[in-house]
Amino acid sequence: MGSFTIGFENKFEVTAPSNWHREEGPANHLTLGKSTEEMIIIRRDDVRLFGRMNLIDYMDLLRENAGKLRHASRMALSSVEPFNTQKYAGKIMTYTFFLDGRAAETTLIAFKTEMFFYIMMLQAPVDCSHETLSEFFDIVNSFKIIDEKTEQRKTDIKNMKFRMEYDIHREICISVPENWVSNIDSYFTETDYLIFVSSDDRNQAVGICKTEYPEMVYGSEYVATEICGMKALQHEGEGRPQSVLLKFLNTVVESDGIFYLISCWTPPAFYDEYAELFRFVTSSFSLCRGGGATSQLH
């Protein structure tokens, strides 16, 4: 059986047996498949996304989010142990879960450099062959970093292309970057978002939902403004949903006694880079139906 070396956007590379093949997946993942139930996912995450989170906390967060995404149940976690390749020192954990009544298992290996977390995950049935496990560890041991330079982010809205994003009933809309992705059906929408759009790596996001009369905004740091002719209140702040520190631009807009919360967020380290974009996107919010001028926001 032969093998092949595959690089990922000049960031890292691995060597895999020829019975594995590259599959379509998220843009920030290198995804390898052997069968419909055996898959390896490799990616890196900028450490700035996670504040001062250590490697074990980061691995725990991945496991928690994976369980929510798959709606998995009865998750069982092994202990986190040291794991060293020929080039890198990291940690390994294995967790099992039940999905649609079937037992599945993820083996997760991760390590941290000054700039990135790197993860390599094998997703397979709990009774997968020793051959598959051996091939996974061979791939892990072949892992090599090519370049750790971070990309120069371009947030000049004058040179960006935008598209309109609508809710399912086409009652509201907002202008978002053309290459952002709608995630309205993903686990992020457990809080009744009407629109949820994010960058492909989900490090920047915009969500819109209906909200109750926002009594809590009075006497706070909300600033009065206007969005598409409707009175609005706007606030910048930080929060920690799902253990990740984020910075938000939150805007409450009212039309005929209906309140909409427009929330834009990114990790604090990136906020200054995206603040202008968030304000532009927020200001594009509009109603696709007629709305009156009556307002309770002052």
VEXDREN-2710 file (C-alpha; in Angstrom, 1 decimal):
% VEXDREN-2710
k/r/px/py/pz
1/MET/0.0/0.0/0.0
2/GLY/1.4/3.3/-1.0
3/SER/1.1/6.7/0.6
4/PHE/0.9/10.4/-0.3
5/THR/1.8/13.7/1.3
6/ILE/-0.8/16.4/1.3
7/GLY/-0.4/20.0/2.4
8/PHE/-3.0/22.4/3.7
9/GLU/-2.9/26.0/2.4
10/ASN/0.9/26.0/3.0
11/LYS/0.2/25.8/6.7
12/PHE/0.9/22.2/7.5
13/GLU/1.2/18.8/5.9
14/VAL/0.8/15.1/6.6
15/THR/1.5/11.8/4.9
16/ALA/-1.4/9.4/4.6
17/PRO/-1.8/5.8/3.3
18/SER/-3.3/5.6/-0.2
19/ASN/-6.5/4.0/1.2
20/TRP/-7.4/7.4/2.7
21/HIS/-8.5/10.3/0.5
22/ARG/-9.2/14.0/0.9
23/GLU/-12.8/14.9/1.4
24/GLU/-14.8/18.1/1.1
25/GLY/-15.1/19.9/4.4
26/PRO/-15.0/23.3/6.1
27/ALA/-12.4/25.7/4.6
28/ASN/-10.3/25.7/7.8
29/HIS/-10.2/21.9/8.0
30/LEU/-8.1/19.3/6.2
31/THR/-10.5/16.3/6.1
32/LEU/-9.4/12.8/5.2
33/GLY/-11.8/9.8/4.8
34/LYS/-11.4/6.1/4.7
35/SER/-15.0/5.0/4.8
36/THR/-18.4/6.6/5.5
37/GLU/-17.8/6.1/9.2
38/GLU/-14.0/6.7/9.5
39/MET/-12.8/10.3/9.2
40/ILE/-9.7/12.3/10.3
41/ILE/-10.0/16.1/10.7
42/ILE/-6.9/18.3/11.1
43/ARG/-7.0/22.1/11.7
44/ARG/-5.4/24.9/13.6
45/ASP/-7.0/27.7/15.7
46/ASP/-5.4/31.0/16.5
47/VAL/-4.8/31.1/20.3
48/ARG/-6.1/34.7/20.4
49/LEU/-9.6/33.3/19.9
50/PHE/-9.5/31.6/23.3
51/GLY/-8.0/34.2/25.6
52/ARG/-5.7/32.5/28.1
53/MET/-7.2/29.0/27.7
54/ASN/-4.7/26.2/28.2
55/LEU/-4.5/23.1/26.1
56/ILE/-6.7/20.9/28.2
57/ASP/-9.4/23.6/28.5
58/TYR/-9.3/23.9/24.7
59/MET/-9.7/20.2/24.2
60/ASP/-12.6/20.1/26.6
61/LEU/-14.3/22.9/24.7
62/LEU/-13.9/21.0/21.4
63/ARG/-15.5/18.0/23.0
64/GLU/-18.4/20.0/24.5
65/ASN/-19.1/21.8/21.2
66/ALA/-18.9/18.5/19.2
67/GLY/-21.6/17.0/21.5
68/LYS/-23.9/19.9/21.0
69/LEU/-23.4/19.9/17.2
70/ARG/-24.2/16.2/16.9
71/HIS/-26.9/16.2/19.6
72/ALA/-24.9/13.4/21.1
73/SER/-25.9/11.7/24.4
74/ARG/-24.3/9.7/27.1
75/MET/-20.8/11.0/26.5
76/ALA/-17.9/9.4/28.3
77/LEU/-14.4/10.9/28.5
78/SER/-11.1/9.2/29.0
79/SER/-8.4/11.0/31.0
80/VAL/-6.2/13.5/29.2
81/GLU/-2.7/12.1/28.8
82/PRO/0.6/13.4/27.4
83/PHE/1.3/12.5/23.7
84/ASN/4.5/13.3/21.8
85/THR/5.2/12.9/18.2
86/GLN/8.7/13.0/16.8
87/LYS/8.5/16.8/16.5
88/TYR/5.7/18.0/18.8
89/ALA/4.5/17.5/22.4
90/GLY/0.8/17.6/23.2
91/LYS/-2.1/15.8/24.8
92/ILE/-4.5/13.0/23.8
93/MET/-8.1/12.2/24.9
94/THR/-10.7/9.8/23.7
95/TYR/-14.4/10.3/24.3
96/THR/-17.3/8.0/23.3
97/PHE/-20.9/9.0/22.8
98/PHE/-24.1/7.6/21.4
99/LEU/-25.5/9.1/18.2
100/ASP/-28.8/7.8/16.8
101/GLY/-28.5/4.8/19.1
102/ARG/-25.0/3.8/17.9
103/ALA/-21.8/4.1/19.8
104/ALA/-19.1/6.3/18.2
105/GLU/-15.7/7.4/19.4
106/THR/-13.4/10.4/18.8
107/THR/-9.7/10.3/19.5
108/LEU/-8.4/13.8/19.8
109/ILE/-4.7/14.8/19.8
110/ALA/-3.7/18.4/20.2
111/PHE/-0.7/20.6/20.9
112/LYS/-0.1/24.3/21.3
113/THR/2.5/26.6/19.9
114/GLU/2.9/30.3/20.7
115/MET/0.5/31.2/18.0
116/PHE/-1.9/28.3/17.4
117/PHE/-3.7/25.2/18.7
118/TYR/-3.3/22.3/16.4
119/ILE/-5.8/19.4/16.5
120/MET/-6.0/16.0/14.8
121/MET/-9.2/14.0/15.4
122/LEU/-10.2/10.5/14.4
123/GLN/-13.9/9.9/14.3
124/ALA/-14.9/6.3/14.0
125/PRO/-17.1/3.5/15.4
126/VAL/-15.9/2.2/18.8
127/ASP/-15.1/-1.1/17.3
128/CYS/-13.0/0.3/14.4
129/SER/-10.1/-1.9/13.3
130/HIS/-6.6/-1.8/14.8
131/GLU/-5.4/-1.0/11.2
132/THR/-7.4/2.3/11.2
133/LEU/-6.0/3.3/14.6
134/SER/-2.5/2.5/13.5
135/GLU/-2.9/4.5/10.3
136/PHE/-4.3/7.5/12.3
137/PHE/-1.2/7.5/14.6
138/ASP/1.1/7.2/11.6
139/ILE/-0.6/10.3/10.0
140/VAL/-0.3/12.1/13.4
141/ASN/3.4/11.3/13.6
142/SER/3.9/12.6/10.0
143/PHE/2.4/16.0/10.9
144/LYS/4.7/18.9/10.0
145/ILE/4.1/22.6/10.4
146/ILE/5.1/24.5/7.2
147/ASP/4.3/28.2/8.1
148/GLU/2.8/29.8/11.2
149/LYS/2.5/33.3/9.8
150/THR/-1.0/34.8/10.4
151/GLU/-2.9/36.1/7.4
152/GLN/-3.3/39.9/7.0
153/ARG/-7.0/40.4/7.6
154/LYS/-8.7/42.8/5.2
155/THR/-11.7/44.6/6.7
156/ASP/-11.8/47.6/4.3
157/ILE/-15.5/47.6/3.6
158/LYS/-15.0/49.8/0.6
159/ASN/-13.3/46.8/-1.2
160/MET/-15.7/44.1/0.2
161/LYS/-18.6/42.5/-1.6
162/PHE/-21.8/42.1/0.2
163/ARG/-25.1/40.3/-0.2
164/MET/-28.5/40.5/1.4
165/GLU/-29.4/37.8/4.0
166/TYR/-33.1/37.2/4.8
167/ASP/-34.9/35.3/7.5
168/ILE/-37.0/32.3/6.4
169/HIS/-40.2/34.4/6.2
170/ARG/-38.4/37.3/4.5
171/GLU/-39.6/39.7/7.1
172/ILE/-36.2/41.2/7.9
173/CYS/-32.9/41.4/6.1
174/ILE/-29.3/42.5/6.6
175/SER/-26.3/43.1/4.4
176/VAL/-23.4/40.7/5.1
177/PRO/-20.0/39.9/3.5
178/GLU/-20.6/37.9/0.3
179/ASN/-18.4/35.0/1.5
180/TRP/-20.0/34.6/4.9
181/VAL/-22.1/31.5/5.5
182/SER/-25.6/31.1/6.9
183/ASN/-25.6/28.8/9.9
184/ILE/-29.3/29.0/10.8
185/ASP/-29.6/25.2/11.1
186/SER/-26.6/24.7/13.2
187/TYR/-26.3/24.3/17.0
188/PHE/-25.6/28.0/17.3
189/THR/-29.3/28.7/16.7
190/GLU/-30.6/27.2/20.0
191/THR/-31.6/30.7/21.1
192/ASP/-34.2/31.3/18.3
193/TYR/-32.1/33.3/15.9
194/LEU/-34.0/34.6/12.8
195/ILE/-30.7/35.1/11.0
196/PHE/-27.3/33.7/11.9
197/VAL/-24.4/34.3/9.5
198/SER/-20.7/33.9/10.2
199/SER/-17.3/33.9/8.5
200/ASP/-16.3/30.4/7.4
201/ASP/-14.2/29.8/10.4
202/ARG/-17.0/31.2/12.6
203/ASN/-14.6/33.6/14.3
204/GLN/-16.9/36.6/13.4
205/ALA/-20.7/36.3/13.5
206/VAL/-23.9/38.2/13.2
207/GLY/-27.1/36.9/14.8
208/ILE/-30.6/38.5/14.9
209/CYS/-33.5/37.5/17.1
210/LYS/-36.6/39.0/18.6
211/THR/-36.3/40.1/22.2
212/GLU/-38.4/41.2/25.1
213/TYR/-38.9/44.9/26.0
214/PRO/-35.3/45.8/26.9
215/GLU/-35.8/47.4/30.3
216/MET/-32.3/46.4/31.2
217/VAL/-30.8/48.9/28.7
218/TYR/-31.9/52.0/30.6
219/GLY/-29.3/53.4/32.9
220/SER/-26.7/51.2/31.1
221/GLU/-24.0/52.1/28.6
222/TYR/-26.4/51.8/25.6
223/VAL/-26.3/54.7/23.3
224/ALA/-29.3/56.0/21.4
225/THR/-29.0/55.8/17.6
226/GLU/-31.2/55.1/14.5
227/ILE/-31.2/52.2/12.2
228/CYS/-33.1/52.5/8.9
229/GLY/-35.4/55.2/10.3
230/MET/-36.1/53.1/13.4
231/LYS/-35.0/54.1/16.9
232/ALA/-32.3/51.9/18.3
233/LEU/-30.0/51.5/21.3
234/GLN/-26.5/50.2/20.8
235/HIS/-23.9/48.8/23.3
236/GLU/-20.4/47.3/23.1
237/GLY/-19.4/44.7/25.7
238/GLU/-17.7/41.4/26.5
239/GLY/-19.2/38.0/27.5
240/ARG/-18.2/34.4/27.8
241/PRO/-20.7/32.1/26.1
242/GLN/-19.5/28.4/25.9
243/SER/-16.3/29.3/27.8
244/VAL/-14.9/31.5/25.0
245/LEU/-14.4/35.3/25.7
246/LEU/-16.1/37.4/23.0
247/LYS/-16.6/41.1/22.4
248/PHE/-20.1/42.1/21.1
249/LEU/-21.7/45.0/19.3
250/ASN/-25.3/44.7/20.4
251/THR/-28.1/46.8/19.0
252/VAL/-31.8/46.8/19.9
253/VAL/-34.1/48.1/17.2
254/GLU/-37.9/48.6/17.6
255/SER/-40.7/48.7/15.1
256/ASP/-44.4/48.8/16.2
257/GLY/-43.6/47.4/19.6
258/ILE/-41.5/44.5/18.2
259/PHE/-37.9/44.5/19.4
260/TYR/-35.0/43.0/17.4
261/LEU/-31.6/42.3/18.8
262/ILE/-28.7/42.5/16.3
263/SER/-25.6/41.0/17.8
264/CYS/-22.2/41.0/16.1
265/TRP/-19.2/39.4/17.8
266/THR/-15.6/38.2/17.6
267/PRO/-12.9/37.4/20.1
268/PRO/-11.6/40.7/21.7
269/ALA/-8.2/40.4/20.0
270/PHE/-10.0/40.9/16.7
271/TYR/-12.6/43.3/17.6
272/ASP/-10.8/46.5/16.5
273/GLU/-10.2/44.9/13.1
274/TYR/-14.0/44.2/12.6
275/ALA/-15.7/47.0/14.5
276/GLU/-16.2/49.1/11.3
277/LEU/-17.6/46.1/9.5
278/PHE/-20.0/45.2/12.4
279/ARG/-21.3/48.8/12.4
280/PHE/-21.8/48.7/8.6
281/VAL/-23.6/45.4/8.8
282/THR/-25.8/46.5/11.7
283/SER/-26.7/49.8/10.0
284/SER/-28.0/47.8/7.0
285/PHE/-30.7/46.0/9.0
286/SER/-34.2/46.7/7.6
287/LEU/-37.7/45.3/7.5
288/CYS/-39.1/43.7/4.4
289/ARG/-42.6/44.6/5.5
290/GLY/-44.1/48.0/6.3
291/GLY/-43.4/49.4/9.8
292/GLY/-44.9/52.2/11.8
293/ALA/-43.0/55.0/13.6
294/THR/-44.4/54.3/17.1
295/SER/-41.4/53.6/19.4
296/GLN/-40.8/52.9/23.1
297/LEU/-37.0/53.5/22.7
298/HIS/-35.9/56.9/23.7
END
